[in-house]
Amino acid sequence: MYRSTHVPINRRSLLKLGLAAGGAALAARYSFAAPAASQSRFVFIIMRGALDGLSAVPPYADPDYARLRGELAIAAPSGTDGALALDGFFGLNPGLQFMHEAYGAHELLVLPAVATGYRERSHFDGQDVLENGMTQPHATQTGWLNRALTNLPSANRRGRESGVALAQNVPLVLLGSAEVASWSPSVLPDLDDDTMRRIADRYATDPLLARRLAEALATGSEQAEQASAPTMASEAAGGQAVQPVARSTAGRYTETVRTAAGFLRRDDGPAVAVFDTTGWDTHFNEGGAQGQLRTRLSVLDQSLRTLKETLGDVWPRTVVLLATEFGRTAAANGTRGTDHGTASAAFLLGGAVAGGRVLADWPGLSARALYQQRDLKPTLDLRSVMKSVLHDHLQISAGVLEHDVFPDSGTAPYIAGLLRSHEA
């Protein structure tokens, strides 16, 4: 079993820490040197659709990786289209150039084999658990981040709203009694394949509606092919053209991150921003070092670069958490993609992150190591990461985190050292 030499961690020690309870034992688990309270900024980016963590963070040195992944495998850093080197075992997808630079600048912490407590395969339920902070879907109508903001220290409240949602609707993670602002992007997101399949399923029992939808989809597909023809031609000539969908997504992400930075830079603005990214449900033609997933990762990566540049002198006090509802199958399916799985990868990015490290208790990819003989097994609870950031960065008290924000999370202990130490 591989364990990162940068951040030693194992399930036994996590569980032992997680069982500590009450009084001095609880307080002893939470110790940090925090930045000045009013200076901290936090951005939560939800990667809706279930990111393939084995492609975003390929464990190229795992002896079972290449065999299991087949054509989806990404080669070692020295190979053609190889992974971007991290620690000699893990790499980053070649589309994540800025994140790789951030890793080298000690501003990125990579978290493989991570998951919430959810173990089924429904996008809706998985996203509900990701946002509600509980162990079951639909257990509450409030989100973990709003519950945290309700208990934000007064010194960290700079304006009337503590958070801002950059979306058509305020997501569950920010619903609750704490007052939050919202902003809707002018560029609407494209409907992804998974959404279209759900619409088709809904219409399946009505012959007329089903036929009309099929006709509309066929027309849209034909138009998309015509629109992308010049792009494909330029690629064949050796150009670096981007498909129309990628251009649309890039424009939406750029607008969103610049607006988010504008809110966070204001003296009386919110301390927290939340927005979605989509398109991670790669059932078909996912690709490996090249293909649709790399393209989407590259678009996201460029938006993160824009976020850093736009935040400017606020970036050193910023933490960005990128997480998804669950992972994808370890092996490819019959349509050169991956199906719904369990563990994925998450990332902590920002000037306040103690980065340049991989936090991994790697379970391996052998047949015996896989969860339910098909998925990467989770070894890190995402709530541990969330607890640690909220405590060390936003100064949410240990008691509030354990009892109000993430109830029933004793097996998801606080992890020290994820963030840099700053003088108050």
Secondary structure, 3 states (H helix, E strand, C coil): CCECCCCCCCHHHHHHHHCCCCHHHHHHHCCCCCCCHHHCEEEEEEECCCCCHHHHCCCCCCCCHHHHHHHHCCCCCCCCCCCEECCCCCEECCCCHHHHHHHHCCCEEEEEEEECCCCCCCHHHHHHHHHHCCCCCCCCCCCHHHHHHHCCCHHHCCCCCCEEEECCCCCHHHCCCCCEEEECCCCCCCCCHHHHHHHHHHHCCCHHHHHHHHHHHHHHHHHHHHHHHHHHHHHHCCCCCCCHHHHHHHHHHHHHHHHHHHHHHCCCCCCEEEEEECCCCCCCCCCCCCCHHHHHHHHHHHHHHHHHHHHHHHHHHEEEEEEECCCEECCCCCCCCCCECCCEEEEEECCCECCCEECCECCCCCCCCCECCCECCCCEEHHHHHHHHHHHHHCCCHHHHHHHHCCCCCCCCCCCCCECCCCC
